[in-house]
Amino acid sequence: RVFLEDMENPVDIGRRAGERAVRRLNPQKISTRTANVLYESRAAKSLLGHFAGAVNGSSIARKTSFLREKMGQQIFAPGIQIVDDPFKRRGAATRPFDGEGTAGLALDMVENGVLKHWFLDGATSRELGLQPNGRAHRGGSGTAPGATNLTLAPGKKTPGEMMKELGDGLLVTDLIGHGVNGVTGDYSRGASGFWFENGEPVQAVSEITIAGNLIDMFGRMVPASDLDARYSVAAPSVMIEGLAIAGE
């Protein structure tokens, strides 16, 4: 946190961690199937991170992004908004200018489901014939483009309401590994969480793999209402119907 008063009460953090640990005792491995998946908020942030990597100007210039031909196209469902805001109040990545001294503006990266921008620094913008947009990050080896405070706007339904609508499915609380192909968008990650039936968790599960393709997953993504906006990459829980799950 940037400000001390924004820190959570350590008692609340400890209680929440203990409750999560107890809920996950004695997990089972479910059978291989296709199922509806609800990514808990902190797991859903990884999907937003994959999007950020795919719209990075360096990946676009090197032709290593599965979204390189998608500018101006509908890649998410109508209504989906993703904003990158370097002026977010008390944001973890808030800054008046980027690593090259270029002033940044809040960018609607995705507007009503349509891809609108890349993350650009000076070098990648020149290579792509575009104007820099204040997204340079300075490191030990120079500068590279990247996000500031990236946020997926929340939807209207709570995760509990979504689970009841889905009936049966998988609630993902943790992801393992980095099985994403940035060129093709193929997605395969280890996961754990809870199997739910009639909208209620019935069994902790682990040692499973979720597979799909991010272009297809983005198109079917539905955000819940539980956005925690304190992080530089912030997303609510996200529902995606009909993903492949590999288990027993």
N, C-alpha and C positions, 0 to 999 in steps of 0.2 A: 504494500500500500504506500501511496505517496504521503498521506497524512496519518499520524498515529491514531487519531480518533476514528479513523475508518477501519481499524483492526477489529476483528471479531473477538468476542469474549472467549478466552482459552477454555473455560469450563464448557461452553457450548460446543467448541471444536472437539474436545475430548469425548463428550457424551455422544456426539454424532458419530465419531470414529468407532467408539465401542459398540454402538447399536448396529452399525453397518457390519462390523466383524461378526457379531453374534448372529445376525440374519443369514450370513453366508456359511454357517457351519454345515458340515455333511453335504456338500454339493453332489449332484448326480450329472452324468453325461447323457444327454437326450439322444434319441435316434436321429439319423439324417433325414431331413425334411425341408419343405418350403414353408415359411411361416412369416407372419407379420412381426415386425421388429420395432420396438420403441427404444431409442437411444436416450438414456438419462442425460440431463443437461451437460454434465462434465464429460461424458463420452461423445455427445453430439458436437462438442467443440472441435474434435478431431476431424469431423467432416468439413467444418468450416476451414480448418487448417489445410486440408487437401485442396479445397477451392482456392485458397490464397496462393498455394504453390503453383496451381495451374494458370493463374492470371498474373504471375510474376513476369515482368518484361524480359528478364533474362531467359526464362524458359520459352517464351514466345519467340525471341530472337534466335535461339538455338534450335527451334522447331522440336522441342522435347515436351510439349504440353498437349494433352488431349483436347484442350479448349482453343488451340491456336487458330482454328478456322471458324470460331463460334461468335466473334464479336458482332453485336447487334442482333443476335438470335435468341430465341426463347429456350433457355437451358433449365430453368426452374418453372414450377407451376405459376400461373398468373396469381398475383398478390404477394409473391415472395419479394422481400426487400433486404438487401445487404448493404450496409453503409460503412465506410471507413472514414473516421473522423479524428483528425489530429488535434482538435480543440475540445474534445470531450472533457467536461469538468472533472477534475481529479482522476482522469484516466491514467492507466499504467503506462501508456505509450503517448501521452499528450505532449506536444512540442510546438513551438511557433514556426519552426523551419526544420528542414531535413539535414542530413549529413553533408550536403553540398551547399547549404545556405539558401536553398530554394524554399520560398513560402509554399505551404500546402493549403489545400482547400478540402472541406468535407466532400467526399465522392460517393455518389450512389453507384456502387459497383454493380449491383443488380437492381433494376427497377421494374417492378411488376413482372418479375421472372426473366427479364431480358438483360443480357450481359452488356455493360456500358463502358467499362474502362479496364486498362491494364495498370499494374503498379510499375511506375517508370522512374528511373534516375536519368542523369544526363547522358551517359553512354548508351543505354538501351533505347532511350527516346530518339537519339540521333540515328542509331542503327535501324530503327523501325520507321523513321521519317515522321515522328510525332513530337509533341511538346512535353517536357518533363512535368510531372505533377506533384513534386515535393515528397517522393517516397524513397529517397536514398537513405540507406543505413550504412554508417561508417564502421568498418572493422579493421582488424590487423592487416588484411590484405587489400584494403581499398574500400570502395563503396559498392553496394548492390541494392537493388530495389526490394521493397517489402511493405507489409501492411503497417498501419499505426493501431488505432483502436477499431477493430473490425467486429461488427455486430450483425447477427441475423435477427431481424425484427420478430417479435413473438406473434403467435396466433391467438385465437380466442378460447380454445378449450384447454383445460388442465390435463396433465398426464393421466390422472385417474379417469377423467371422462373419456379420453382416447382409449384407454385400456378396456373400459366397459363397452365401447363401441366395437372394438376389435374382437372382444370375447376371449379368444385364445391367442397366445403369442409369446414373444421373448422380450423381456425388459433387460437391456444391456446396461450394465453399470461400469464395466471395466473392459478395456481393449488391450491386446498384447501384440507386439511386433509392428512391423512397418510394411506390410505386404500390399503396397499400392504401386502400380506401374504408371508413372507420370506421363508416358507417351500414349498409352492406350486407354488409361482410366480403369483398367482391371483392378478389382478390389478383393483382397482376401486377408482377413485379420482374425487372430484368435480372440475369443471373447468369453466373458463370464457374466452372470447376472441371475435372473429369476425367470422361470417359466410361469406364466399366469393363465388362469382359466376363469371364464365368466368375469373377467376384469380384475381378478384378485390373484396375487402371487401365491403359488402353491408349493414351489420347490426351487431351492438354489441350484444353479447349473454352472458347470465349468468345463474346460477342455473341449470347447467347440470352436468351429470356424465359421465366420460369416463371409459369403462370397457374392459378388455382383460386379457391375460396372458403374463407375461414378456418374457417367452421363445419364444412364437410366435411373440411378438412385436419386440424383439431383432432381430429375423430372418428376419423381413421385414423392418428394420430401414434403412433409406437412409439419410445421412448427407448432409446439404447444405454447402455453401462456406463461411458463415459469422462467422467464429470462432473468439470469443473474448478471447484471451489467457491470460488475466490478472488475472484470478481467479485460486484458487487451484483446483477447479473442473471446467473444461472448456469444453464447447461443442458448436458446431454450431447449428443452427436450424435443426430439424430432421423431416422427413416425414415418416408417417406410414399409409399405405392404409388399408381401411376396418375395422375400429374400431367401436365397439358398443357405441352409445351415447344415454343416457337416459335423456329425457326432459319431455315435456308435455304428 
